[in-house]
Amino acid sequence: MPAFRHRNLVLLLATTLLYIASQAHIIVVLGPQAEDILRFQTTFSPSSFWQIVDAWGAEGKARYLAHFPYDALHALIYGVLGLVITICTPLFGSAWHWPRRLAVAALPVA
């Protein structure tokens, strides 16, 4: 295995592990509210939204608010992982062609 491939593999594994650790940390910070997060994020009804939030109580709301600094860092880690996958893996081929450019350009939107 050439050195550049080994370095890419190490970078990919390191950023993947960092992403997993970050996700796990957010789940720990959220505690019991982690179970409701997907439902919370995908509700399209204001009444359903507030029903979920009110069910958390004061402690649950405090946990939710406390997770935001970690969530901001998590978004950065997610973006770096996407960049590493796009640039350092053969997913888009070895040439710098339009699919790779499009993927790199779309990362901030992800």
C-alpha positions in Angstrom: 0.0 0.0 0.0 1.6 3.3 -1.0 2.1 5.9 1.7 -0.5 8.3 0.4 -3.2 5.6 0.6 -2.1 4.7 4.1 -2.3 8.3 5.1 -5.7 8.7 3.6 -6.9 5.6 5.4 -5.6 6.8 8.7 -7.3 10.2 8.1 -10.6 8.5 7.1 -10.5 6.3 10.2 -9.6 9.1 12.5 -12.4 11.4 11.3 -14.9 8.6 11.3 -14.0 7.8 14.9 -14.2 11.4 15.8 -17.7 11.6 14.2 -18.9 8.6 16.1 -17.5 9.9 19.4 -19.2 13.2 18.8 -22.5 11.6 18.0 -22.3 9.4 21.1 -21.4 12.5 23.3 -24.5 14.3 22.1 -26.6 11.3 22.9 -25.2 11.2 26.4 -25.7 15.0 26.9 -29.3 14.7 25.7 -30.0 11.7 28.0 -33.6 10.6 27.8 -34.5 13.3 25.3 -32.3 11.6 22.7 -35.2 9.1 22.1 -37.5 12.0 21.0 -35.0 13.9 18.9 -35.9 12.4 15.5 -39.6 12.8 16.2 -38.9 16.3 17.4 -36.9 17.3 14.3 -39.4 15.9 11.9 -42.6 17.2 13.3 -44.5 19.5 11.0 -47.1 20.5 13.5 -46.6 23.3 16.0 -48.8 21.6 18.5 -46.9 18.3 18.2 -43.6 20.3 18.6 -44.7 21.9 21.8 -46.3 18.7 23.1 -42.9 17.0 22.8 -41.0 20.0 24.4 -43.5 20.3 27.2 -43.2 16.6 28.0 -39.5 17.0 28.6 -40.0 19.3 31.6 -37.5 21.8 32.9 -34.6 19.4 33.2 -35.2 18.0 29.7 -35.3 21.5 28.2 -32.1 22.4 30.0 -30.4 19.2 28.6 -31.6 20.1 25.1 -30.2 23.7 25.4 -26.9 22.4 26.8 -26.3 20.2 23.7 -26.1 23.1 21.3 -22.4 23.9 21.7 -21.6 20.3 21.0 -24.0 20.1 18.1 -22.2 23.1 16.5 -18.9 21.3 16.8 -20.6 18.1 15.5 -21.7 19.8 12.3 -18.0 20.9 11.7 -16.8 17.3 12.3 -19.5 16.0 10.0 -18.4 18.4 7.3 -14.7 17.4 7.7 -15.7 13.7 7.4 -17.6 14.5 4.2 -14.7 16.4 2.8 -12.3 13.5 3.7 -14.6 10.9 2.1 -15.0 13.1 -1.0 -11.3 14.0 -1.5 -9.4 11.1 0.1 -11.3 8.1 -1.1 -11.9 6.6 -4.6 -15.7 7.2 -4.2 -15.7 9.8 -7.0 -12.7 8.5 -8.9 -9.2 9.8 -9.1 -9.9 12.7 -11.5 -11.1 16.1 -10.3 -14.2 16.0 -12.4 -17.7 17.5 -11.9 -19.2 14.9 -9.5 -16.4 15.4 -7.0 -16.6 19.2 -7.4 -20.3 19.1 -6.9 -20.0 16.9 -3.8 -17.4 19.2 -2.3 -19.4 22.3 -3.1 -22.5 20.7 -1.5 -20.9 19.9 1.8 -21.7 23.1 3.5 -25.4 22.6 2.7 -25.3 19.1 4.1 
